[in-house]
Amino acid sequence: MKVTAVGILVADIIAAELPKVASPGEVIFAPRGIKTRIGGHPANVSIDLVKLGLRGDDIAVIGAVGDDTYGRFIEETLAGYGIKTFLYKVSDVGTSKNLILVVKGEDRRFHVDVGANVRLDPIFVEEKISKLESDILYIGATGWLGNVDLKLPYFLKDAKERGQLTFVDIIAPYGKEWSYIIPSLAYTDIFHCNLVEASNIVGTNDLSSATKAFLDKGVKLVIITLGEEGLYARSKKWSIRMGAFKVNVIDPTGAGDAFCAGVIYELVRRRIEDIEDLGLDEALDILTYASAVGASATTKEGTTEGVERSFIDKLVEEQGDLLKKEAKTQVF
């Protein structure tokens, strides 16, 4: 097993390229229709990894769903990619749903029912991840996982003792303070978030100060993605400030997950076992590729529809060298 992905599972209901959000009593027609797509970080990352070239049976997804139509939709979609699924099924709570409204030219608006995610059983999770023995343990998105969030430091510590790389991706927490994540940082190899999330955790929106704060708490590589402004990544040895690929954005939902999939794919492909061994040049190549994967996700409705290997390769070929050339790097 190469990758185990644990976290939230969601059914996304999406209306993209809306001219506006309806006022009270007003009817707005959705020019691209209203579509149902699989969502949730581990589902998105896993499907993207298959699209990038990993075998489905090298990937496992662990999460919670309700005993309902949306839960079956998620299970069948993952199975369709050959991904191994270990789903904790809850009978009295529905599968999580996210109503996503995307006004043309604006960021998406989420309206979330966290559903079964908060009922994911820590014992169920511990049993599965300890037996799968994957190379990389990806947790995404921690914050909506109830007691699993509180047990996360123990899961990550055990994973490190088994020799796994650990990758944590956070989301605005439900029913708890941002500070819950801090004990987990000591056992996190890669931490991904956006600038708002970083600021809420460490108290500053200065990229250099925020990433240093995470490193001081034990993270080996911090990546803060900035949407169309690119990213900032920092380890103890180097930092990279990189711009973004230029694409026709239809729906930005899932771009961060696709970016994470790109990072994981490259780590697997390059057989990187210790993040501290990652040099500046190799990191720059990995982040460039991951950025192209993230950009591809924005070109169609849904979190994974736009991720296509041929399109990603074309992006890297046409824009990658310039992106790397213009990146601002620093060695410590």
C-alpha positions as CSV (number, residue, x, y, z in Angstrom):
1,M,0.0,0.0,0.0
2,K,1.5,3.3,-1.0
3,V,-1.0,5.9,0.3
4,T,-3.7,5.8,3.1
5,A,-6.0,8.8,3.1
6,V,-8.1,9.5,6.1
7,G,-10.6,12.2,6.6
8,I,-13.9,13.8,5.5
9,L,-16.1,12.4,2.8
10,V,-18.7,14.8,1.2
11,A,-21.2,14.8,-1.6
12,D,-20.7,18.2,-3.4
13,I,-23.8,19.8,-5.0
14,I,-22.4,22.4,-7.4
15,A,-23.7,25.4,-9.4
16,A,-20.8,27.0,-11.2
17,E,-20.4,30.2,-13.3
18,L,-23.5,31.8,-11.7
19,P,-24.1,35.4,-12.7
20,K,-24.8,36.3,-9.0
21,V,-26.2,34.8,-5.8
22,A,-30.0,35.1,-5.8
23,S,-31.6,37.7,-3.6
24,P,-34.5,36.7,-1.3
25,G,-37.4,35.6,-3.5
26,E,-35.3,35.8,-6.7
27,V,-34.7,33.0,-9.1
28,I,-31.3,32.6,-10.7
29,F,-30.8,30.0,-13.4
30,A,-27.6,28.0,-13.3
31,P,-25.9,28.3,-16.8
32,R,-23.9,25.1,-16.4
33,G,-26.6,23.2,-14.6
34,I,-26.4,21.8,-11.1
35,K,-24.1,18.8,-10.6
36,T,-23.4,16.2,-7.9
37,R,-19.8,15.3,-7.5
38,I,-17.7,13.4,-4.9
39,G,-15.9,15.6,-2.4
40,G,-13.9,15.5,0.7
41,H,-10.1,15.7,0.8
42,P,-9.2,11.9,1.0
43,A,-11.7,11.1,-1.8
44,N,-10.4,13.9,-4.0
45,V,-6.7,13.2,-3.4
46,S,-7.2,9.5,-4.0
47,I,-9.1,9.9,-7.3
48,D,-6.5,12.5,-8.4
49,L,-3.7,10.1,-7.6
50,V,-5.3,7.4,-9.8
51,K,-5.7,10.0,-12.6
52,L,-2.0,10.9,-12.3
53,G,-0.9,7.3,-12.6
54,L,-1.1,5.4,-9.3
55,R,-2.9,2.1,-9.2
56,G,-6.2,2.2,-7.3
57,D,-5.4,-0.8,-5.2
58,D,-2.3,1.1,-3.9
59,I,-4.6,3.6,-2.3
60,A,-6.9,3.3,0.7
61,V,-9.6,5.7,1.9
62,I,-10.9,5.7,5.4
63,G,-13.9,7.9,6.4
64,A,-17.5,8.0,7.5
65,V,-20.7,8.1,5.5
66,G,-24.4,7.7,6.3
67,D,-26.6,4.8,5.2
68,D,-28.1,6.7,2.4
69,T,-28.0,7.5,-1.3
70,Y,-25.1,9.9,-1.0
71,G,-23.0,7.4,1.0
72,R,-23.6,4.8,-1.7
73,F,-22.6,7.3,-4.3
74,I,-19.3,8.0,-2.6
75,E,-18.6,4.3,-2.1
76,E,-19.4,3.4,-5.7
77,T,-17.4,6.3,-7.1
78,L,-14.3,5.3,-5.2
79,A,-14.7,1.7,-6.1
80,G,-15.0,2.7,-9.8
81,Y,-11.4,3.9,-9.6
82,G,-10.3,0.7,-8.0
83,I,-9.6,2.5,-4.7
84,K,-9.8,0.4,-1.5
85,T,-12.4,1.8,0.8
86,F,-12.9,1.4,4.5
87,L,-16.1,3.2,5.4
88,Y,-17.5,3.7,8.8
89,K,-21.3,3.7,8.2
90,V,-23.6,5.6,10.5
91,S,-27.3,4.7,10.5
92,D,-28.8,7.7,12.3
93,V,-26.8,10.6,10.6
94,G,-26.7,11.4,6.9
95,T,-23.6,11.6,4.7
96,S,-22.0,15.0,4.7
97,K,-23.2,17.4,1.9
98,N,-21.8,20.7,0.6
99,L,-23.9,23.1,-1.4
100,I,-21.3,25.0,-3.5
101,L,-22.3,28.2,-5.3
102,V,-19.6,29.7,-7.6
103,V,-20.3,33.1,-9.0
104,K,-18.3,33.8,-12.1
105,G,-15.0,35.6,-11.2
106,E,-15.4,35.0,-7.5
107,D,-14.3,32.4,-5.0
108,R,-16.7,29.6,-4.2
109,R,-19.2,29.7,-1.4
110,F,-19.7,26.6,0.7
111,H,-22.8,25.6,2.7
112,V,-22.0,22.5,4.7
113,D,-23.8,19.8,6.6
114,V,-20.9,18.0,8.3
115,G,-23.0,14.9,8.7
116,A,-21.4,11.5,9.4
117,N,-17.9,12.9,9.4
118,V,-18.0,13.9,13.1
119,R,-19.0,10.4,14.0
120,L,-15.9,8.7,12.5
121,D,-14.8,6.2,15.2
122,P,-11.1,6.6,16.4
123,I,-10.9,2.8,17.1
124,F,-12.0,2.0,13.6
125,V,-9.4,4.4,12.1
126,E,-6.6,3.1,14.3
127,E,-7.3,-0.5,13.4
128,K,-7.3,0.2,9.7
129,I,-4.2,2.5,9.4
130,S,-2.1,0.2,11.6
131,K,-2.8,-2.8,9.3
132,L,-2.5,-1.0,5.9
133,E,1.2,-0.1,6.4
134,S,1.3,2.5,3.7
135,D,4.3,4.6,2.7
136,I,2.4,7.9,3.2
137,L,-0.4,8.6,5.7
138,Y,-2.5,11.6,4.5
139,I,-5.0,13.2,6.9
140,G,-7.4,15.5,5.2
141,A,-9.2,17.5,6.2
142,T,-8.8,17.3,9.9
143,G,-11.2,19.6,11.7
144,W,-14.5,17.9,11.1
145,L,-13.6,14.4,12.4
146,G,-14.9,14.6,16.0
147,N,-12.9,12.5,18.4
148,V,-10.5,11.4,15.6
149,D,-9.2,15.0,15.5
150,L,-8.4,14.7,19.2
151,K,-6.6,11.4,18.7
152,L,-4.6,12.6,15.8
153,P,-1.3,13.1,17.6
154,Y,-1.3,9.4,18.6
155,F,-2.1,8.2,15.0
156,L,0.6,10.4,13.6
157,K,3.2,9.4,16.2
158,D,2.5,5.7,15.5
159,A,2.8,6.3,11.8
160,K,6.2,7.9,12.2
161,E,7.3,5.0,14.3
162,R,6.3,2.7,11.5
163,G,8.4,4.7,9.1
164,Q,5.5,6.4,7.2
165,L,5.6,10.0,5.9
166,T,2.8,12.0,7.4
167,F,0.9,14.7,5.5
168,V,-1.8,16.8,7.3
169,D,-4.3,19.1,5.5
170,I,-6.5,21.2,7.7
171,I,-9.9,22.8,7.3
172,A,-11.9,25.3,9.5
173,P,-12.7,23.2,12.5
174,Y,-16.2,22.3,13.5
175,G,-17.0,22.3,17.3
176,K,-13.5,23.0,18.4
177,E,-10.8,25.7,18.5
178,W,-8.0,26.0,15.9
179,S,-5.5,25.2,18.6
180,Y,-6.6,21.5,18.7
181,I,-4.1,20.8,15.8
182,I,-1.0,22.0,17.6
183,P,-0.1,18.8,19.4
184,S,-0.1,17.0,16.1
185,L,2.4,19.2,14.5
186,A,5.4,17.5,16.2
187,Y,4.6,14.3,14.2
188,T,3.8,16.0,10.9
189,D,6.2,15.8,8.0
190,I,4.2,18.0,5.6
191,F,1.5,20.5,6.6
192,H,-0.7,22.2,4.1
193,C,-3.1,25.0,4.6
194,N,-4.1,28.4,3.2
195,L,-3.1,31.7,4.6
196,V,-6.3,32.3,6.6
197,E,-6.0,28.9,8.2
198,A,-2.3,29.5,9.0
199,S,-3.1,32.8,10.6
200,N,-5.8,31.3,12.8
201,I,-3.4,28.6,14.0
202,V,-0.2,30.6,14.7
203,G,-1.5,34.2,14.9
204,T,0.2,35.8,12.0
205,N,-0.5,36.2,8.2
206,D,3.1,37.0,7.4
207,L,4.2,34.1,5.3
208,S,7.7,33.9,6.6
209,S,6.7,34.2,10.3
210,A,3.8,31.8,9.9
211,T,5.8,29.0,8.3
212,K,8.7,29.4,10.8
213,A,6.1,29.1,13.6
214,F,5.0,25.7,12.1
215,L,8.6,24.6,11.7
216,D,9.3,25.5,15.3
217,K,6.5,23.2,16.4
218,G,8.0,20.3,14.6
219,V,6.7,20.3,11.0
220,K,9.4,19.4,8.4
221,L,7.8,21.1,5.4
222,V,5.1,23.8,5.5
223,I,3.1,24.6,2.3
224,I,0.7,27.6,2.3
225,T,-1.3,27.8,-1.0
226,L,-2.5,31.2,-2.0
227,G,-5.0,30.5,-4.8
228,E,-4.2,32.5,-8.0
229,E,-1.2,34.1,-6.2
230,G,0.6,30.8,-6.0
231,L,2.2,29.4,-2.9
232,Y,4.9,29.7,-0.2
233,A,6.8,26.6,1.0
234,R,9.4,26.4,3.6
235,S,11.6,23.7,5.3
236,K,14.5,24.3,7.7
237,K,16.9,24.4,4.7
238,W,15.1,26.5,2.1
239,S,12.0,28.6,1.1
240,I,10.1,28.9,-2.2
241,R,7.7,31.7,-3.2
242,M,6.1,30.6,-6.5
243,G,3.4,32.0,-8.7
244,A,0.5,30.1,-10.2
245,F,-0.3,28.6,-13.6
246,K,-2.7,30.6,-15.7
247,V,-5.8,28.6,-16.7
248,N,-9.5,29.3,-17.4
249,V,-11.1,28.9,-14.0
250,I,-14.6,27.4,-13.9
251,D,-14.8,26.0,-10.4
252,P,-11.9,26.4,-7.9
253,T,-13.3,23.7,-5.6
254,G,-10.7,20.9,-5.1
255,A,-7.7,22.8,-6.3
256,G,-5.9,22.4,-2.9
257,D,-6.7,18.7,-2.8
258,A,-5.4,18.3,-6.3
259,F,-2.2,20.2,-5.4
260,C,-1.7,17.8,-2.4
261,A,-2.2,14.8,-4.8
262,G,0.5,16.3,-7.0
263,V,2.9,16.5,-4.1
264,I,2.1,13.0,-2.9
265,Y,2.4,11.5,-6.5
266,E,5.8,13.1,-6.9
267,L,7.0,11.8,-3.5
268,V,5.9,8.3,-4.4
269,R,7.4,8.5,-7.9
270,R,10.7,9.8,-6.6
271,R,10.7,7.3,-3.6
272,I,11.4,10.1,-1.1
273,E,11.4,8.6,2.4
274,D,12.6,11.6,4.5
275,I,11.4,15.1,3.8
276,E,14.5,16.5,5.4
277,D,16.5,15.0,2.4
278,L,14.5,17.1,0.0
279,G,16.7,19.7,-1.6
280,L,15.7,23.1,-3.1
281,D,15.9,22.1,-6.8
282,E,13.9,18.9,-6.3
283,A,11.4,20.7,-4.1
284,L,11.0,23.3,-6.8
285,D,10.2,20.6,-9.4
286,I,7.7,18.9,-7.1
287,L,5.9,22.1,-6.3
288,T,5.7,23.1,-9.9
289,Y,4.1,19.8,-10.9
290,A,1.7,19.9,-7.9
291,S,0.7,23.5,-8.9
292,A,-0.1,22.3,-12.4
293,V,-2.3,19.5,-10.9
294,G,-4.0,22.0,-8.7
295,A,-4.6,24.4,-11.6
296,S,-6.1,21.6,-13.7
297,A,-8.8,21.0,-11.1
298,T,-10.2,24.4,-11.5
299,T,-11.0,24.0,-15.2
300,K,-14.2,22.0,-14.7
301,E,-17.0,21.7,-12.2
302,G,-16.2,19.4,-9.3
303,T,-13.1,18.6,-7.4
304,T,-11.6,16.0,-9.7
305,E,-13.2,16.4,-13.1
306,G,-10.5,18.7,-14.5
307,V,-7.5,16.6,-13.4
308,E,-6.2,15.1,-16.7
309,R,-2.6,14.0,-17.1
310,S,-2.3,15.2,-20.7
311,F,-3.5,18.7,-19.7
312,I,-1.2,18.8,-16.7
313,D,1.8,17.8,-18.8
314,K,1.0,20.5,-21.3
315,L,0.7,23.1,-18.6
316,V,4.1,22.1,-17.2
317,E,5.7,22.1,-20.7
318,E,4.2,25.6,-21.6
319,Q,4.4,27.5,-18.3
320,G,6.6,25.4,-15.9
321,D,10.0,26.7,-16.8
322,L,8.9,30.3,-16.5
323,L,7.2,29.7,-13.2
324,K,10.4,28.1,-11.8
325,K,12.6,30.9,-13.2
326,E,10.4,33.6,-11.6
327,A,10.2,31.8,-8.2
328,K,11.9,33.5,-5.3
329,T,14.0,31.0,-3.4
330,Q,16.2,31.3,-0.3
331,V,18.6,28.8,1.3
332,F,19.1,28.9,5.1
